[in-house]
């Protein structure tokens, strides 16, 4: 069994203070993808950079206290690729790929467009330029799992208040159509949704800090495992961890019957 966890930490130092690494030590995960580090290498303690039993790899944003992704693995990767080779995207620390044999696991953090028109334009630009990479990846013959915060709720079932968010970033028609293209045209698989096609509130992975969103489960499903069909077919169970909170997101845990 291969257990892969994806977790947006909304600040690795903040999540550490809330017990994330103590929790992680009990999860028996093989690979852990984290997003929104909000830190640079110098900010990380030894426990953050390489928790006991894990190798740690990171792609930091150039701007301090912003974005950044990481990946922890029990096995040392054969290859680590930081960034997409696109300067403005890579400056924000949004893509980290580790190869293990014929499997690639990627920690991904798509931009949020919720802070205004300029960031929404940056999000659309990222999506447009990322699509060819997704097309090349799935055509490469490798098995791939893209873990992370995609900042898009795909369908009405994926958020509580869908009617009220039709014109808001994260549920815009263009964003949803793009994700449909990734899945239906390119052939990627939304692993959680394949396992649980009817799951509603239990599938949410993010809650606004405003109002009573967490208490009332007014959430969004914006964190995903998006995988190639081969490894996606081996996924046996998935869950969203809500028993303790490390962030405004919740960890997404998937178990694959993968022997690679």
Order of alpha helices (4+ residues) and beta strands (2+ residues): beta-alpha-alpha-beta-alpha-beta-beta-beta-alpha-beta-beta-alpha-beta-alpha-beta-alpha-beta-beta-beta-alpha-beta-beta
